[in-house]
């Protein structure tokens, strides 16, 4: 199980790494923005392939918070599973163009594992929406296994989002 880290102020700390993922989906910026901010929609697509979000809590206002629970795939051995969620605070909300928030990976046993800053932009393009996700990482860095799968994880999440929006 990962070791807990100290709490990082993601608004003032200097990032040590950034991940940028882009995707264009066939939906309006309003629909895409809402899929990132409405609990009932987040529960349908958040987390990578095989994982699910059994509970989402959102207080959508600057200074408000969110919490997205994670359910492990059934194929994961019981001893490898731990209570985990992503939570954070909203710093900027500009519907339907931009959303900025902290992303704190937390488990009930260890507390905060790592913190990131997530910046999302939604731009109308060719009848759909271009999504740009920029995730900034800070010291202490996430565990190596979490970093190794970050880009793939976001890609799989956006696959699920695209299926939801086009379904």
C-alpha positions as CSV (number, residue, x, y, z in Angstrom):
1,X,0.0,0.0,0.0
2,X,1.3,3.5,-0.8
3,X,2.7,5.7,1.9
4,X,0.8,8.8,2.8
5,X,2.3,12.2,2.0
6,X,2.1,15.6,3.5
7,X,-0.6,18.0,2.3
8,X,0.6,20.1,-0.7
9,X,-0.8,23.6,-1.6
10,X,-1.2,22.9,-5.3
11,X,-1.9,26.6,-6.0
12,X,1.5,27.9,-4.8
13,X,3.8,24.8,-5.2
14,X,6.0,24.5,-8.3
15,X,5.0,21.4,-10.4
16,X,7.7,18.9,-11.1
17,X,5.8,17.2,-13.9
18,X,2.8,17.8,-16.1
19,X,0.6,15.4,-18.1
20,X,-1.5,16.8,-20.9
21,X,-4.3,14.7,-22.5
22,X,-6.5,15.9,-25.4
23,X,-9.6,14.4,-26.8
24,X,-12.4,15.7,-29.1
25,X,-15.9,14.3,-28.4
26,X,-19.1,14.6,-30.3
27,X,-21.0,16.7,-27.8
28,X,-21.5,20.4,-26.9
29,X,-19.1,22.1,-24.4
30,X,-22.1,22.4,-22.0
31,X,-22.8,18.6,-22.1
32,X,-19.1,17.9,-21.6
33,X,-18.7,20.4,-18.7
34,X,-21.8,18.9,-17.0
35,X,-20.4,15.4,-17.3
36,X,-17.4,16.6,-15.3
37,X,-19.5,18.3,-12.6
38,X,-22.8,16.4,-12.1
39,X,-22.6,13.5,-9.6
40,X,-25.0,11.2,-11.5
41,X,-22.9,11.6,-14.7
42,X,-19.5,11.2,-12.9
43,X,-20.7,7.9,-11.4
44,X,-21.2,6.6,-15.0
45,X,-17.8,7.3,-16.4
46,X,-15.2,8.3,-13.8
47,X,-12.1,6.0,-13.2
48,X,-10.3,4.0,-15.9
49,X,-11.5,0.8,-17.5
50,X,-12.5,-1.9,-15.0
51,X,-12.9,0.5,-12.1
52,X,-16.2,2.3,-11.2
53,X,-17.4,5.2,-9.2
54,X,-20.1,4.0,-6.8
55,X,-20.5,7.5,-5.2
56,X,-19.8,11.0,-6.3
57,X,-20.3,14.1,-4.2
58,X,-20.0,17.6,-5.8
59,X,-20.4,21.1,-4.3
60,X,-19.9,23.0,-7.5
61,X,-18.8,26.5,-6.4
62,X,-15.4,28.1,-6.1
63,X,-14.1,26.8,-2.7
64,X,-16.6,23.9,-2.9
65,X,-15.3,20.3,-2.9
66,X,-15.8,17.0,-4.6
67,X,-15.2,13.4,-3.7
68,X,-15.3,10.5,-6.2
69,X,-15.2,7.0,-4.6
70,X,-13.4,4.2,-6.4
71,X,-14.5,0.6,-6.7
72,X,-11.8,-1.9,-7.7
73,X,-12.3,-4.4,-10.5
74,X,-13.6,-7.8,-9.2
75,X,-10.4,-9.4,-10.6
76,X,-8.2,-7.5,-8.1
77,X,-7.1,-9.7,-5.2
78,X,-8.7,-8.6,-1.9
79,X,-5.4,-8.0,-0.2
80,X,-4.4,-5.5,-3.0
81,X,-7.6,-3.5,-2.5
82,X,-7.8,-0.4,-0.2
83,X,-10.4,2.2,0.3
84,X,-9.6,5.0,-2.2
85,X,-11.1,8.2,-3.6
86,X,-10.2,11.3,-5.4
87,X,-11.2,14.5,-3.8
88,X,-10.4,18.2,-4.0
89,X,-11.4,21.8,-4.1
90,X,-12.7,23.8,-7.0
91,X,-10.6,26.9,-7.8
92,X,-12.1,28.1,-11.0
93,X,-15.5,27.4,-12.6
94,X,-16.3,28.9,-16.0
95,X,-19.1,26.9,-17.5
96,X,-18.8,25.6,-20.2
97,X,-15.2,26.7,-20.9
98,X,-12.9,25.9,-18.0
99,X,-12.7,24.0,-14.7
100,X,-9.7,24.1,-12.3
101,X,-9.5,21.9,-9.2
102,X,-7.1,20.1,-6.9
103,X,-7.0,16.4,-7.2
104,X,-6.1,14.6,-4.0
105,X,-5.7,10.8,-4.0
106,X,-6.8,9.7,-0.6
107,X,-7.3,6.3,1.1
108,X,-9.0,5.9,4.4
109,X,-6.1,3.9,5.9
110,X,-3.2,6.3,5.0
111,X,-4.8,9.7,4.3
112,X,-3.6,11.8,1.3
113,X,-1.2,9.8,-1.0
114,X,-0.5,12.7,-3.4
115,X,-2.0,15.9,-4.7
116,X,-2.3,17.3,-8.2
117,X,-3.8,20.4,-9.9
118,X,-6.2,19.5,-12.7
119,X,-7.0,22.1,-15.3
120,X,-9.7,21.3,-17.9
121,X,-10.6,23.4,-20.9
122,X,-13.6,22.7,-23.2
123,X,-13.6,24.3,-26.7
124,X,-16.2,24.0,-29.3
125,X,-14.7,22.4,-32.4
126,X,-16.3,21.0,-35.6
127,X,-19.7,20.4,-33.9
128,X,-18.1,18.8,-30.9
129,X,-15.8,19.7,-28.0
130,X,-12.1,19.6,-27.7
131,X,-11.1,18.6,-24.2
132,X,-7.7,19.5,-22.9
133,X,-6.8,18.0,-19.5
134,X,-3.6,19.3,-17.9
135,X,-2.6,17.6,-14.6
136,X,0.3,19.1,-12.7
137,X,2.2,16.9,-10.2
138,X,4.2,18.1,-7.1
139,X,6.7,16.7,-4.6
140,X,6.2,14.3,-3.1
141,X,5.3,12.6,-6.4
142,X,2.7,9.8,-6.7
143,X,3.9,6.2,-6.4
144,X,5.7,5.0,-9.5
145,X,2.9,2.6,-10.4
146,X,0.3,5.4,-10.3
147,X,2.5,7.6,-12.5
148,X,3.1,4.8,-15.0
149,X,-0.6,4.4,-15.6
150,X,-1.7,8.1,-15.4
151,X,-1.9,8.8,-19.1
152,X,-3.5,5.4,-19.9
153,X,-6.0,6.0,-17.1
154,X,-7.1,9.4,-18.4
155,X,-7.4,8.0,-21.9
156,X,-9.6,5.1,-20.6
157,X,-11.7,7.5,-18.6
158,X,-12.2,9.8,-21.6
159,X,-13.2,6.7,-23.6
160,X,-15.9,6.0,-21.1
161,X,-17.0,9.7,-21.1
162,X,-17.2,9.6,-24.9
163,X,-19.3,6.5,-24.8
164,X,-21.6,8.1,-22.3
165,X,-22.0,11.3,-24.3
166,X,-22.5,9.5,-27.6
167,X,-24.7,6.7,-26.2
